[in-house]
Amino acid sequence: MPTGPRYFLTEEGQRTGPHSLAVLRQKAEIGIIKPDTSIAPESDPDDWSPLSDSSVLTEELFPARPHFTLGPRTVDTVNSPADFLPAPSVGDLLRGNLARQRASESELLTPQPPRSNRRLRDYLFTVAAGAAVSMIPWLFVQVTVGHIILTAAATVFVAVTAAWVFFVVMDRY
């Protein structure tokens, strides 16, 4: 169980949490939260402030990245033995990763189950309803070739528009 402080966040206008520091780190790494994200401690959920107001959290979640520059060193001193550190072995890296994973296993974000996909059914229903609505004028006037062409064009328009909404726009959400 997480024992450290926990925080509430505002994500896309919704209050979420409380989240542990490990979850906040994950969200910061993938860009879900930024320094201007509103945050409130679990102990005082009405005390909202930008994350950047807490220097401790800002340093923890958004550590300063080293900036590398080439200095005025000569070629003779660039490859001195003091510059070399022993490289860690692959085994050391894997053991370190597994230890960090085990330490924060209960606090990390868990994958969500897949949502049911009823898009095709909803798309077909929308196209059928659009075709039926475009045929309503047929009840009140004598049907001509022009009416049939206009109905077919309206049905194609509804089908293309619904396909764009159901299979392009909705994929982003």
C-alpha atoms as one frame of an Amber mdcrd trajectory, in Angstrom:
protein
   0.000   0.000   0.000   1.230   3.496  -0.748   2.345   5.331   2.358   3.486
   8.673   0.933   1.406  11.776   0.348  -1.359  11.568  -2.229  -2.793  14.330
  -4.398  -5.942  15.205  -6.323  -5.528  16.541  -9.882  -7.689  18.340 -12.393
  -7.448  16.514 -15.712  -9.556  17.770 -18.613 -11.720  19.721 -16.181 -12.396
  16.685 -13.964 -11.102  16.041 -10.454  -9.168  12.758 -10.284  -7.321  11.004
  -7.517  -5.994  10.824  -5.016  -2.806   9.770  -6.798   0.461   8.603  -5.298
   3.788  10.191  -6.193   4.634   7.216  -8.456   1.466   7.774 -10.501   2.187
  11.516 -10.684   5.681  10.693 -11.985   4.197   8.483 -14.707   1.686  11.137
 -15.697   4.434  13.772 -15.852   6.698  11.543 -17.966   4.013  10.992 -20.595
   2.857  14.606 -20.555  -0.580  14.215 -18.972   0.276  16.712 -16.257   2.327
  19.855 -16.626   3.642  22.424 -14.136   0.453  24.486 -14.526  -1.856  21.540
 -13.631  -3.993  22.245 -10.545  -3.259  19.965  -7.611  -4.587  19.564  -4.062
  -3.192  17.406  -1.257  -5.377  14.555  -0.016  -5.225  16.031   3.483  -6.797
  19.327   2.272  -8.789  18.624  -0.924 -10.081  22.217  -1.121  -6.605  23.792
  -1.280  -6.050  23.883  -5.074  -2.931  25.464  -6.544  -0.763  25.014  -9.630
   1.773  22.221  -9.344   4.544  24.761 -10.024   3.804  26.429  -6.641   5.294
  23.389  -4.887   9.032  23.442  -5.558   9.477  19.973  -4.024   6.868  18.379
  -6.316   8.114  20.321  -9.338  11.695  19.101  -8.787  10.454  15.541  -8.216
   8.143  15.376 -11.245  10.008  17.637 -13.673  13.716  17.207 -12.885  16.164
  19.509 -14.580  17.661  17.862 -17.625  21.416  18.147 -18.092  22.509  20.383
 -20.935  25.614  19.169 -22.690  27.903  21.595 -24.444  31.331  21.325 -25.956
  33.781  23.228 -23.873  37.116  24.721 -24.808  38.965  21.451 -24.281  41.814
  20.389 -26.458  42.044  17.072 -28.231  44.732  15.874 -25.830  42.428  16.107
 -22.792  39.147  14.948 -24.299  39.831  11.229 -23.897  41.668  11.177 -20.616
  41.219   8.078 -18.431  39.404  10.214 -15.816  36.540  10.768 -18.302  35.634
   7.084 -18.505  33.250   5.457 -16.064  32.692   1.719 -16.097  29.623   0.889
 -18.172  26.900  -1.028 -16.340  26.212  -4.517 -17.584  22.889  -5.477 -19.140
  22.194  -7.697 -16.146  22.713  -4.744 -13.759  20.304  -2.606 -15.791  17.645
  -5.334 -15.856  17.978  -6.042 -12.125  17.634  -2.318 -11.385  14.531  -2.043
 -13.578  12.910  -5.067 -11.923  13.667  -3.705  -8.443  12.070  -0.338  -9.300
   9.064  -2.107 -10.814   8.534  -4.277  -7.712   8.928  -1.270  -5.401   6.150
   0.669  -7.091   3.990  -2.201  -8.356   0.921  -1.387  -6.273   1.022   2.322
  -7.089   1.391   2.312 -10.875  -1.383   2.913 -13.361  -3.123  -0.256 -14.439
  -4.307  -0.884 -17.983  -8.022  -0.400 -18.476 -10.147  -3.181 -19.998 -11.106
  -2.581 -23.616 -14.368  -0.755 -24.163 -17.102  -2.514 -26.068 -17.154  -1.442
 -29.678 -20.671  -0.876 -30.990 -19.551   1.566 -33.641 -20.471  -0.518 -36.677
 -23.984  -1.171 -35.367 -24.459   2.528 -34.523 -23.102   3.553 -37.935 -25.486
   1.250 -39.819 -28.423   2.458 -37.706 -27.498   6.101 -38.425 -27.281   5.492
 -42.177 -30.608   3.599 -42.198 -32.290   6.357 -40.155 -30.872   9.021 -42.488
 -32.194   7.152 -45.537 -35.610   6.778 -43.909 -35.752  10.473 -42.994 -34.822
  11.462 -46.540 -37.807   9.406 -47.810 -40.393  11.205 -45.618 -41.259  13.716
 -48.369 -42.337  10.755 -50.518 -45.439  10.497 -48.311 -46.660  13.953 -49.356
 -45.730  14.305 -53.047 -45.768  12.216 -56.169 -42.373  10.489 -56.417 -40.345
  11.396 -59.494 -36.873  10.466 -60.719 -35.627  13.744 -59.228 -36.897  12.721
 -55.787 -35.148   9.373 -56.045 -31.859  11.005 -57.074 -32.142  13.564 -54.263
 -32.862  10.789 -51.730 -29.888   8.739 -52.957 -27.619  11.812 -52.702 -28.857
  12.540 -49.168 -28.267   8.919 -48.161 -24.724   8.983 -49.568 -24.060  12.269
 -47.743 -25.325  10.809 -44.443 -23.272   7.621 -44.973 -20.028   9.503 -45.696
 -20.536  11.992 -42.866 -21.417   9.249 -40.379 -18.401   7.171 -41.492 -16.142
  10.153 -40.895 -17.612  10.793 -37.432 -17.766   7.160 -36.276 -14.452   5.919
 -37.670 -12.165   8.990 -37.818 -13.249  11.547 -35.247 -14.219   9.043 -32.569
 -10.857   7.244 -32.800  -9.241  10.288 -31.250 -11.375   9.966 -28.098
